[in-house]
Amino acid sequence: MNPKNSLSMSKLRNISALALLLCGLTVSAQRYERVVKDNFWNSSRNVSGIRQDSVSRSYAEAYGKYEGGGFRDTWQAEEGWSAGAATASIRHLERLSLKGSFSFEQTEGYGMCGSMFIDPGFYPVDVLEFTPGRKSLQTYAFDGGFSYDLAPDWRIGAAMDFTSANMAKRKDLRHTNWKLDMTVAPGFIYHSGDFAIGGSYIFRKTSESIKAEQVGTSESSYYAFLDKGLMYGVYSVWSGSGLHLSEAGVNGFPVKDFSNGAALQLQYKGFFAEAEYLRTNGTIGEKEYIWFRFPGDEIGAVFGYKHIGEGFKHFARIDFGWKGLGLDESILEKVSENGVTIVHNYGSNRILTQETISLSPEYELIGENIEILVGADLKWKNGLSSQMYPFVFTQGLMNWKAGAEALVHLSRFDLGAGLAFGGGSVKESSDKVTHDSGVQTAPFRLEEWYSRQMEFLTATRSEALLSLRYNFRKGIYLQAEGFWIHGIDLPQNTGSDRFTTALRLGLSF
């Protein structure tokens, strides 16, 4: 390393501790993502287990992406451009192992409306607006962790994942979003021979705030919709009090969610298992203006098996997830006394219960010059909405996808290809708890948008993936990739195809 490069690395170390992971560079043909998947502990909740492997790898790359096409969800862009950079590393020292990554991405999406959230569907409520326009999104992500040999058979470690994003819409109804997602997970591991057992504590905080505004002087009114579940909710002028986008005493539309839990891991030879539990408590609003609360529970499990045979490695993995939550709407009243406004809370009503189950099995065959992956994703989502007595609505949504991918190494070329098929179904029912209430008007549903979204989520589809990487000397690579998805029988969507292309320039070491 010449003096100029040494000086440059010194400056980077002052910017981020991540650069410490990038010392001692070595060139390797084995990809970073392959090294990560070879050790089940690398993707577990317990970073202490990364020392169950000893292979060090890193990469850094810059990329650009384009996405467009009519087969899209209600909130997706007609077309969008992205550019970004990412780096990640795993480094094993004498008694210490380090793992970390950093990424930045700038996205410009055109013709966007629908959900005002950065990650639609993440929370049990949603806010929609209906004027297509350009949205700009910046995303920063960082994670870091270490594993240390405390004693011959004991290791300790801690990891932190941090993602920050901000989004702005450039056309009325304008909105600006700020999102934070942070997870902290300290842990330990005991290992002896082929046996290892570990445990970790998990704390996660997510938050997002939406600030809506109308800048133009148009005489037309801009409407919005507050989705309280199953797309039943309130439709009105965006500044109306029922939408909570313009409430006195509250800064925007704030959402917060805190999770606490623990995970246990077990390994014996090639077998690996992990189970975790999280208790979540979320709120929408702030201070005395808490409009909604959404408590919930999450259970996750991973079962994996690794077998090294003659010339091939075999990996089998099953991911299972369950999440249940409720949405409680507060009964609030503003009372002015002697010029002071006081908010009275008279309790709450459970207006939504939701359950999500996911199952993802996969098998990988790894050879010297070929990698084959076969897998499936299954998801069931059940919801019960009871926003207005005595009406009760239920929904059962199922999605599935199955496919295969292959990666072939030919001299300096890596050729990847994949095919997948998927689809889904939705079932609904409605009823009244009693027929003697006298209430005849059911809650409002945004029927057109709901039908479009269900059509997209359940449509039978096929997917194809192609990628080509050329590996230059000293770990430098150039990769081009393309993704195509085709939907069948889409009378309400604007098209049946969607394309994504990307070009990446990177360094593997």
Secondary structure, DSSP 8 states (H G I E B T S, - for coil): --HHHHHHHHHHHHH-GGGGGG-S----SS-HHHHHHHSGGGGSS-GGGGGG----EEEEEEEEEEEEES---TTS-SEEEEEEEEEEEEEE-SSEEEEEEEEEEEEEEEEEEEE-SSSTTSSS-EEEEEEEEEEEEEEEEEEEEEEEEEETTEEEEEEEEEEEEEEEE-SSSEEEEEEEEEEEEEEEEEEETTEEEEEEEEEEEEEEEEEEE--S--SS--EEEEE-STTEEEEEETTSTTTTSS-TTS-SEEEEEEEEEEEEEEEETTEEEEEEEEEEEEEEEETTEEEEEEEEEEEEEEEEEEEE-SS-EEEEEEEEEEEEEEEEEEEEEEEEETTEEEEEEEEEEEEEEEEEEEEEEEEEEE-SSEEEEEEEEEEEEEEEE-SSTTEEEEEEEEEEEEEEEEEEEETTEEEEEEEEEEEEEEEEEEEES-S-S------EE-HHHHHHHHHHHH--EEEEEEEEEEE-GGGEEEEEEEEEEEESS-SSSS-SEEEEEEEEEEEE-
